[in-house]
Amino acid sequence: MIRMFRSRDSAEAIELVDGEMATIKRVIKFTGYPVTVNYDVEGNVMAGIIKSPNEMLVAKVGQFICKESNGKLSVCDYEKLIERYEEITEKTAS
């Protein structure tokens, strides 16, 4: 689920909840960039790596990929998002 936050600026964010194909596809659609998943030696997901032409972002499971209103991508924890933005995600029926 894409979650919405706002302050004077606005941002959209998506959480890297796991390394499942559906999650990775949502991250790719959200960022517009390829994503590589890194695993530890036991096969647990360690991180998702987003590769844009100018930079590489590393998001650990549970972190958010944030897209600011100017299009800039970053990675942060939920706590940092709510320090800067008010979440305005609309609840949808399940």
C-alpha positions as CSV (number, residue, x, y, z in Angstrom):
1,M,0.0,0.0,0.0
2,I,1.3,3.5,-0.9
3,R,1.0,5.7,2.2
4,M,0.5,9.5,2.0
5,F,2.2,12.1,4.3
6,R,2.2,15.9,4.2
7,S,3.7,19.0,5.6
8,R,4.3,22.1,3.6
9,D,5.8,19.7,1.2
10,S,4.2,16.4,0.3
11,A,5.7,12.9,-0.1
12,E,4.5,9.5,-1.0
13,A,6.1,6.5,0.6
14,I,6.0,2.7,0.2
15,E,7.3,0.2,2.8
16,L,9.7,-2.6,1.9
17,V,7.7,-5.2,3.9
18,D,9.4,-8.3,2.4
19,G,11.2,-9.6,-0.6
20,E,8.2,-11.2,-2.3
21,M,7.8,-10.6,-6.0
22,A,4.5,-8.6,-5.5
23,T,6.2,-6.2,-3.1
24,I,9.2,-5.7,-5.3
25,K,6.9,-5.1,-8.3
26,R,5.1,-2.4,-6.3
27,V,8.4,-0.8,-5.4
28,I,9.5,-0.8,-9.1
29,K,6.2,0.7,-10.2
30,F,6.5,3.4,-7.4
31,T,10.1,4.3,-8.1
32,G,10.3,3.6,-11.9
33,Y,13.7,2.0,-11.3
34,P,15.0,-1.6,-11.1
35,V,15.2,-3.2,-7.7
36,T,17.6,-6.0,-6.6
37,V,17.0,-8.0,-3.4
38,N,19.9,-9.0,-1.1
39,Y,19.6,-12.1,1.0
40,D,21.7,-13.3,3.9
41,V,23.3,-16.8,3.9
42,E,20.2,-18.3,5.4
43,G,18.0,-16.9,2.6
44,N,16.4,-14.1,4.7
45,V,15.8,-10.8,2.9
46,M,18.3,-8.2,4.0
47,A,17.6,-5.2,1.8
48,G,16.2,-4.0,-1.5
49,I,18.6,-2.0,-3.7
50,I,17.0,0.6,-5.9
51,K,19.3,1.6,-8.8
52,S,18.6,4.9,-10.5
53,P,20.9,6.4,-13.1
54,N,22.5,8.8,-10.5
55,E,22.5,6.9,-7.3
56,M,21.8,3.6,-5.5
57,L,19.5,3.5,-2.5
58,V,19.4,0.7,0.0
59,A,16.2,0.0,1.9
60,K,16.2,-2.6,4.7
61,V,13.0,-4.6,5.4
62,G,10.6,-2.3,7.3
63,Q,12.0,0.9,5.9
64,F,10.2,3.2,3.5
65,I,11.1,4.4,0.1
66,C,10.0,8.0,0.0
67,K,9.3,10.2,-3.0
68,E,9.2,13.9,-2.3
69,S,7.0,16.3,-4.3
70,N,10.1,17.2,-6.5
71,G,10.6,13.5,-7.4
72,K,13.6,12.9,-5.2
73,L,13.8,9.4,-3.7
74,S,15.2,8.6,-0.3
75,V,15.0,5.9,2.3
76,C,13.9,6.4,5.9
77,D,12.1,4.9,8.9
78,Y,8.5,5.5,9.6
79,E,9.5,7.6,12.7
80,K,11.4,10.1,10.4
81,L,8.4,10.4,8.1
82,I,6.0,11.3,10.8
83,E,8.5,13.8,12.3
84,R,8.4,15.7,9.0
85,Y,5.0,14.9,7.5
86,E,1.4,14.3,8.7
87,E,0.2,11.0,7.4
88,I,-2.9,11.5,5.2
89,T,-3.3,8.0,3.9
90,E,-6.9,7.2,3.0
91,K,-8.2,4.0,4.4
92,T,-9.6,1.6,1.7
93,A,-12.1,-1.2,2.3
94,S,-10.5,-4.7,2.4
